[in-house]
């Protein structure tokens, strides 16, 4: 699937919500895009659909924002790697260990190193001239059986 048009932030959040029945513990959802592309809006939609009441804060300063039942249906780590300067800093965050019992929702995944999560569902957001967003989805092998066909 590629080239989904998301007209506004509400549409971006709504797309994020469609992921809730698909994600499971051990998944990595990588959110790629420039500043302001809609990564956090998409994450908020997913978190809300997993049961989070209220708006999820951006994890920009905390780097890792954890959520766990009963707050959300599944344990989720919402991660923002924007402030990570080197893949070497990743070990300190303990994300690889946490992956065994959480969903990782990762903004700026490229800062972790290209090969860190080869089985991640990659959602790339890009701004369009009219303010809408263009979403491109890269579906890895492990997601193909549960990803809706188009």
C-alpha positions as CSV (number, residue, x, y, z in Angstrom):
1,X,0.0,0.0,0.0
2,X,1.4,3.4,-0.8
3,X,0.4,7.0,-1.3
4,X,-2.5,7.3,1.2
5,X,-3.7,10.9,1.4
6,X,-4.5,12.2,4.9
7,X,-6.3,15.5,4.6
8,X,-5.7,16.9,8.1
9,X,-4.5,16.0,11.6
10,X,-7.8,14.3,12.4
11,X,-7.4,12.0,9.4
12,X,-3.8,11.3,10.5
13,X,-5.1,10.3,14.0
14,X,-7.9,8.2,12.4
15,X,-5.3,6.3,10.4
16,X,-3.3,5.7,13.6
17,X,-6.5,4.3,15.2
18,X,-6.8,1.7,12.4
19,X,-3.6,0.1,13.5
20,X,-4.9,-0.7,17.0
21,X,-6.4,-4.1,16.1
22,X,-3.3,-5.0,14.1
23,X,-0.5,-4.4,16.6
24,X,0.8,-6.9,19.1
25,X,3.5,-7.2,21.6
26,X,6.9,-7.5,19.9
27,X,5.9,-5.1,17.0
28,X,7.9,-2.0,16.0
29,X,6.0,0.7,14.2
30,X,8.5,3.2,12.8
31,X,7.2,6.7,12.1
32,X,9.3,8.5,9.5
33,X,9.0,12.1,8.4
34,X,10.2,15.7,8.8
35,X,9.3,17.9,11.8
36,X,5.6,18.6,11.7
37,X,4.8,15.7,9.3
38,X,2.2,14.2,11.6
39,X,4.2,11.4,13.3
40,X,2.9,12.3,16.8
41,X,-0.7,12.7,15.5
42,X,-0.6,9.2,14.1
43,X,0.9,7.9,17.3
44,X,-1.9,9.7,19.3
45,X,-4.5,8.0,17.2
46,X,-3.1,4.6,17.8
47,X,-2.7,5.2,21.5
48,X,-6.3,6.5,21.8
49,X,-7.6,3.4,20.0
50,X,-5.6,1.2,22.4
51,X,-7.6,2.9,25.2
52,X,-5.5,5.9,26.3
53,X,-7.8,8.5,27.8
54,X,-6.7,12.1,27.0
55,X,-4.0,13.3,24.6
56,X,-0.7,11.5,24.7
57,X,2.2,13.9,25.3
58,X,5.0,14.0,22.7
59,X,7.9,12.0,24.1
60,X,10.4,14.5,22.7
61,X,12.0,15.4,26.0
62,X,11.4,12.2,27.9
63,X,12.6,10.2,24.8
64,X,10.5,7.2,26.0
65,X,6.9,7.5,27.2
66,X,5.6,4.2,28.6
67,X,2.0,3.1,28.6
68,X,0.7,-0.1,30.2
69,X,-2.6,-1.8,31.0
70,X,-5.1,-0.8,32.2
71,X,-4.1,2.6,30.6
72,X,-3.8,0.9,27.2
73,X,-4.8,-2.5,26.0
74,X,-1.2,-3.5,25.4
75,X,2.1,-2.2,26.8
76,X,3.4,0.5,24.5
77,X,6.6,2.5,24.5
78,X,6.2,5.7,22.5
79,X,9.7,6.7,21.6
80,X,11.1,9.9,20.1
81,X,14.7,9.5,19.0
82,X,15.0,13.1,17.6
83,X,17.5,14.0,20.4
84,X,19.6,10.9,19.9
85,X,22.9,11.9,18.2
86,X,24.3,8.4,17.6
87,X,23.1,4.8,17.4
88,X,25.5,4.1,20.2
89,X,23.2,5.9,22.6
90,X,20.4,3.3,21.9
91,X,21.8,0.7,24.4
92,X,21.0,3.1,27.3
93,X,17.3,3.2,26.4
94,X,16.8,-0.6,26.8
95,X,14.4,-0.8,23.9
96,X,15.6,-4.1,22.5
97,X,14.9,-5.7,25.9
98,X,11.5,-4.0,26.2
99,X,10.5,-5.2,22.8
100,X,9.8,-8.7,24.2
101,X,6.8,-7.4,26.2
102,X,5.8,-4.1,24.5
103,X,4.9,-2.5,21.2
104,X,7.5,0.0,20.2
105,X,6.1,3.1,18.5
106,X,9.2,4.9,17.3
107,X,9.5,8.4,15.9
108,X,12.8,9.2,14.1
109,X,13.8,5.5,13.9
110,X,16.6,6.3,11.4
111,X,18.6,7.8,14.3
112,X,18.8,4.3,15.8
113,X,20.6,3.0,12.8
114,X,19.1,1.7,9.6
115,X,19.2,-2.0,10.5
116,X,18.0,-1.8,14.1
117,X,14.5,-3.0,13.4
118,X,14.4,-4.8,10.1
119,X,10.9,-6.2,10.8
120,X,9.3,-2.8,11.6
121,X,6.1,-1.5,9.9
122,X,7.4,1.7,8.4
123,X,5.0,4.6,8.0
124,X,6.5,7.5,6.2
125,X,4.6,10.9,6.3
126,X,5.3,13.8,4.0
127,X,3.6,17.2,3.8
128,X,1.8,18.1,0.6
129,X,1.6,21.7,-0.8
130,X,-2.1,22.0,0.4
131,X,-1.2,21.0,4.0
132,X,-2.4,17.4,3.7
133,X,-0.1,14.5,4.4
134,X,1.0,11.7,2.1
135,X,1.5,8.4,3.9
136,X,3.6,5.6,2.4
137,X,3.5,2.3,4.1
138,X,6.3,-0.3,4.0
139,X,4.9,-3.7,5.1
140,X,7.5,-6.2,6.3
141,X,7.0,-9.9,5.9
142,X,5.9,-10.4,9.5
143,X,3.0,-8.0,8.9
144,X,1.8,-9.2,5.5
145,X,-0.7,-11.7,6.8
146,X,-2.4,-9.2,9.1
147,X,-2.1,-6.1,6.9
148,X,-5.4,-5.3,5.1
149,X,-5.1,-5.8,1.4
150,X,-6.0,-2.9,-0.9
